[in-house]
């Protein structure tokens, strides 16, 4: 069973862009730690979001197509680039609009937001927000 998540970036104008991530979305040993460790640079986070929805995200976005049927598990796998599906990026005018959208989405368990201050926040399944570093370091148990 997959642990679905949403990964989003808060743009400098306050708007939000987000993508769906299908598996490994939990904090510890999953997407949360991956983002905290390997996606601290705004430019890299913007590149990640520009790829659209993902099957899974690793430390490397990758430049080449990652054959979906013969996947390189060390490279992120995106539905648009790697399966030739439609590019899907959620766009919201504000953080409030984005929060309202995911609050009722029972398929998404974790939501990660790269803020205007270049810090990660995480929303747990109960939709409570935590600083991602605090959550990783014991501030929240899954």
N, C-alpha and C positions, 0 to 999 in steps of 0.2 A: 504494500500500500504506500502511496506517495504522500509526502508532507508538503502540501502546496503553500506557496508564498507569493507575495507581491514585493517587488523591488521598485523603489521610486526615488526621484531626485526633485528637490525643491529648487526651482530656478531662481535667479537673482530678482526677477520681477514678481516672485511669490507664487507663480503657477507651478504645477506638479506634472511630471511625466512619469509613467509607471509601466512596468512589464510584469507578466505572469511568469513564475518559475514552478515547474511541475513537481520536482522531487528534491528531497534533502533540505527542505526549508527550515528545519528546526535550528535553534541557536547553537547548542553545544555539539561539536563534531560535524556541523552542517553549514548551511548557508550563512548563518549569523557570524560564526568565527571566520569563514572565508571572506566575507565582506569586510570585517574589521581588520583583518590581516593584509589582504591583497587589494582592497579597493578604497584607499584613503585619499587618492588623488581625484579631484573633480573631473579632470579630463578623461580619466579611465572610467569613472562612473558614467559620464555622459556617453562614452563609446559603448559601454555595456547596455545602457538603455536604448541607444540607437539601433541595436541589433534586434530588438523586439522580444517577444515571448520566448522562453527557454524551456527545454526539457530538463536541463541541469546547468549549473554554473560552477566553474572551477576557477583556479587562480589565473588561468590564461583564457582570454577571449578567443584568440586564434584569428588568423588572417585568411586561412584557406577553408573551403567547405569541409565539414566534418561529416562524412558519410553516415547517415542516420542508422543504416543497417550494419555498419562495420565501424562503430564509433571508437574514437580515441578518447578514453575516459579521462585523460589529462587535459583535455581541451573542452571548453564550454560547447554546448549543443543547442542551437537556436532553430526554431521552427521555420523561420523565413529563409535564412541562409542555407540550412542543412537539409530541409525537407521541401523547399520551394513552396511553402505556404505563404499566405498573406502576411505582410508586416503588420503586427499589432502592437501599438504603443498607446496606452491610455493618456489622455490629456485633460487636465483639470485647471480651472481658473485660479483655484486657491487650495490651501491645505484643508480647509473646512469641507469644501466640495469633495475632495479626495477621501477624507475620513468618512463622510456620509455614504459614499459609494461602497467602500469596503466593509463598513460595519454590518451590513446585512448579507454579505457574501459568505454563506456557510461553507463554501469550498476552499476558501483561503484561511489558513491557520495562522500564519505569521506575516506581518507587513514590516518591511524595512524601508526607512526613509533617510536619504542623505540630505541633510539640511543646508540652508543657505550659509550656515557657519561651518560647513564641511565636517560635520559630525554625524554619526549614525544614530538613529533612534529605532527602536523596535516596538511593535504593538503585538501583544500576546493574543491568544485566542479569545480572551475576555475583552479585548480591545483597550487594554490599559497600556499606556506608553511608558517605556523605559529607555534610558540611555543605553546603547548597546554594550559599551565597555562595562558598565555596572552590571548588566544582565549576565555577561560572560563571566565576570569575576564573582559570581555568587549572589547577585542582587535579585535573582529570579530563578526559581526551579521550574523546569519543564514538567 
